[in-house]
Amino acid sequence: MEKLIHSRSTIASLIFNGKMFHLLNPWHIEVDTNQETITIRKRNPFLIGFDEQIVSFRYIRSIMIDEHLFGADIHVKVVGGRASAYCISKSDARRIKNTLLEYNATKRGRGIIFS
């Protein structure tokens, strides 16, 4: 069951949630079940390069989705830190959550921590 999910902040969500400063540098989140990684990318404020955070999701402690009128924020807590992407669509946030939970169900006994 190999999946690659990619999502980015939506323009409507950024505008209606008061994050218009991020219209030029939205958040991108990618879940790769083949490599067991979550990658969060965001263009830095100087618009020259990207800031990238890669976490292994076999050590996930919790997944939190904060839904707004337009869009949702997703926070994935891992051992040793937290990864967050803001203002993505609600359906993409649910799809990412479901993908991580389905993947967790197939990997019993490999040390995935949900608490």
N, C-alpha and C positions, 0 to 999 in steps of 0.2 A: 504494500500500500504506500506508494511513493507519491507525495503531493508537494507542490510548490505553490504557495499562496502569496500574492503580492497585493498590497494596498497602499494608498497614500491619502493624505489629508484632502478633504473636499473643499472646494472654494466656498460653498454655501455654509458649511460648518465653521470654517475659519472666520467668515464675516459675522455670522450670527452669534458666535461665542466670544466675540471681541478679540480675536487673535489676528487682526488684519495685518499686523507687522510680519506675520509668517506666510503671507501670500506668495512671496518670492522664494521662500525656503520652507516648504511643507515637510512634514514627517512622512517617511516611507517605512513600511514594515514588511518583512518577507519571512515566511515560515517555510523551512525546507525539512521535510520529514526524512529525506534520504540522508542528509548530513547531520540531522538532529540539531539544527541551529535556528535561532531567531535573530534576524539582522534588522537593526533600526538605523536608518540613515537620515541625515538632515543636513542640508547645505548650511555651511557656517554663515554667521552674520555678514561677513565681508564678501560673500558670493564668489569666493575663489575656489574653495574645496569643499569636501564633505566631512562631517563628523559621523563616525560609524561605531555602533556598539553591536557586538556579536556575542550571544550567550547560548550555551548548550541547554536545550530544554529537557534533558533527562534529569535535571536537578531543579525542577519547578516546585515552588512551595505553594503558590496561589496565583490565580488569575482573577483580576477585577475589571469589570467593564462598567464605566460611568457613562450612562446614556444622557444625552442632552436633547433639546427639542430638534435640533439638526445635528446629527453625527454622534459619535461616541469616542471616549478615550479608553484605551486598553493599557492596563498595568500588569506586567508579569513579574512576579517576585521569584527570584532564583536564589540559591544558596550563595551568599556573599554579595548580593546587590539587587537591583531592580531595573527593569527595562520598560519604558513607557513610550507610547505613540499617541498623539492627540489629534482629535477632529477627523477621524476616519469614519467611513459610513457605518451605520449600525449593523447592516447585513454582513459587512466584512469583519467586524468585531465578533459577531456571533459565529461566523464561519471559522475564524481563527481559533476561538475557544473550543468549538466542536471538534476541529481537527486535532488540537492538542489533547482533548479528552479521549477521542477515538484512538489516537496513537498510544496514549497511556494504557488503555485497555488491552492493547495487543502486546505490550511489553511487561507483563507480570514478572516480578522478581528481578528486575534489572536495576533497582535502586532509585526509581523515580519517587520523589518525595512530594506528596500533596498533603498539606496540613492546614 
